[in-house]
Amino acid sequence: MASAMDVRTRVALFGTKEIFPHAIPLQAGQLSLRLQGTKLLALCAGGYEVWHGVAFLYRDVGWGTPEPILDASEYRVGVSDFSVDIQAHFPTTPRIDLHIRIEGDVLGRVRYECTAVAQEDIATQRTGLCVMHPMSAIGRAVEIGHDDGRTSQSTFPRLVPPWPPFMLVRSMRHEFANDAWASCRVFGESFEVEDQRNNADASFKLYGRSNSMPRPYYLRAGVPLTQRVELEVGTVPFPAQAAIGPSFTLGPMLNRCPTIGIGLAPGQLAGDGQLIAKVQALSSIQIHLVLDGPNDVIDFDVLEKCVVASGRPLRLDIRAATVLSSAEINALACSLQERGIHTEAVAGFPATPSMVTALREAFPGAAIGGGTPFFFAQLNRVENLGPVNFLSFTVSATVHGADDQSPMDGLRSLPSLIDTARARNPGLPVRVGPSGIAAPRSPLGDQPASDGTRRIALARLDPRSGALYGAAWLIGHIGTLAQCALQALSVWGFGRGDGLFFGGDASSAQLTPAGWVLREIRGATSVLQMKVTHPVSSAAFAFVRPGVSIVLMANLSETALSIQAESLPAGVLHLLDAHAWIEHHEGRQPDPWRALSLTEEGVCHLPAFAVARLVIPSVSESAITR
């Protein structure tokens, strides 16, 4: 679809003219899979995902993951077998050349071998093969063959471990369905397994080389690095049930809606002439001010106007390399209080006992939080946490990859993060954000350069944030977390490329598709239970606003979906898709929503990354259970 798509539609969907490699379907016996560029995706048998993916990756010194570029390829594709030869390179300086050979046979075996050769010495945090086991393996049995010949038995963990659960791995044999097993053997390096849910990815990653070895290290000029993985699926069971289309079922009220906020950096207070107009366009959304330290230059007059326009008290984050002094914190608190800016919550990083005490004295009455200004991995490993009132972390959807599937898959990891945080910190509320598809900041080192026009893992900007893709992701992100009964969540939105407004700083306050979605969510008071049968391809968020209930439904894929919606209450249905967005963005329609009707069978058709809005009579909030 991507190659035949016209430019206007591609920009509406992805925010960029960039074309990503088309995925090629392959078959190895009963094992179906897709090849996208140099990566194998969604290796499935009998309707079950056996492996989430296979790839050969280069991680730079800042843990960036550049996408390999294809130079030449040769395919032989049969009905139940295949072979592929690929010449490619990583666009690094110096360049790293790749030769990849992939084979699949009628017995359900797949062999992936890669040889990498750097043209000159180049530093890396890790370069090698990765095999991703799916989230569906959680709780299932696994047998680990170790480098020293031992075999150990375990299960894939339900809670997210902060460190690798399996080390010195030579082979893995895991149960992917009841009494159905698959095996994986790796060669050429010492491997281990990490739980990628730590970085909001939906997989367990087997990788080489081990993080216990020195890093960064060097790939030496002209020295080949060869690694190989051999996969084999055993007896494949019949599918657990006949394949049916996605469906949404609306349930009772679950909980109060989390406070929804938008992240704001100090530089945006002085540099964005349209900031107040942007806040007014999304009034009832909390301002979440994120500081790198108490000495950041803050335009308190503009901040006061933003907080007043939002109609909500301020949320404040203070990030510092070291613990701040009481004098520094008190000076900031006094400046806010002098302008009548009420701060309802303050998170300090690092939230050591002394830092928490200082914040509590400077901001009496405010909830004091801690954890990390970065990703769940850092929260999961935090030490010396003081007596905080809440935990906080952020989400970036592109820490490990920039393809179009990975950020959407990662949405399914979010409940595990909240469950883990609560299990390890009983009784503490959780707040998440500011989050987004891109990573405005990283704890891992220098981030890859980006002008916001290309998909780049771990970059500060991602073009999809301001497109329909970003709107669909936002529904999945907020909808998933809201059903976890968070205290608050926020997203980035005011800066260039953050995804809610078009243009750079001091530009217009025109809403993007994600901005229109957030406009619907503002003012939500309660969350309704929403059962989604196909969370891989669809997402939904149901909530109550004063006088009305709204269901937002999203297609998380480039493939059109037909969603069974006959069980949803009657209401007024509208669609936001590429066609409707182009009509609005080019000035032919005042808003991007167009009327939509269900078919006689109660089916709602959602094109690629489209969003549907169902407005129904509101239910009584007296049914809310706290």
Protein Blocks (a to p, Z undefined) as FASTA:
>chain_A
ZZmpcfklmmmmnopabdcdddddddehjbccddehjacehiaeehiafbfbdcdddddf
kopacddddfbdcddddfkbccddddddddbdddddddddddddfkopacdddddddfbd
cddfbgcddddddfklgopacddddfkopacdddddfbdcfbdfbghifbdcddfbghia
cddddehiacddddfklnopabdddddddfkbccdddddehiacddddddddddddddfb
dcddddddddddfbdcddddddddfklmmmmmklmmmmmmmghiacddddfbfkbccdfk
lmmmmmmmnopacddddddfbdcdfklmmmmmmmmmmnopacfbdcdddddfklmmmmmm
mmghiacdehdfbdfklmmmgghiacdfbdcddddfklmbccfklmmmmmmmmmmmmmmm
mmmmghiacdeddddfblfbafkbccdddehlaccehiabdfklmmmklmmmmmmmmmmm
mmnopabdcddfkbghilpagciehiafbdcfklmmmmmmgopabdcddddfblmlgccd
ddddehiacdddddfbfbdcdddfklpccdddddddfklmmmmmnopafbfcdcddddfk
opacddehiacddddddddfklpcZZ
